[in-house]
């Protein structure tokens, strides 16, 4: 299938499909004319890539692990021995980032709570006007 059909089937823009190709995530066949020709396997690959991106994995890691995943219905199943350890490491990194964000939000809440009442009220009034204008 050509690019337009691939966009329709995957709901991914042409630009994003080209980006996936640049990142080594997708390798469509090239016709003599230079046009890309996608297969059903490419549709599945885009689905896997979207799933892994949604899970928070960077494209460089996705490119490395794609060959180590198979579909089992709606689930992706690891097939390489070291993949589970790599994914656990990535999950631990995400957990640390989430905890750091919670800490940051708590500190910001403390600063906001220390604001004098008239400043908090002015900020609240300004936010209300902005919502009304939109």
Secondary structure as UniProt FT lines:
FT   HELIX           3..10
FT   HELIX           14..22
FT   TURN            23..24
FT   STRAND          29..30
FT   TURN            32..33
FT   STRAND          36..37
FT   HELIX           40..54
FT   TURN            55..56
FT   HELIX           59..65
FT   HELIX           66..68
FT   STRAND          69..72
FT   TURN            73..74
FT   STRAND          75..78
FT   TURN            81..82
FT   HELIX           83..114
FT   HELIX           117..133
//
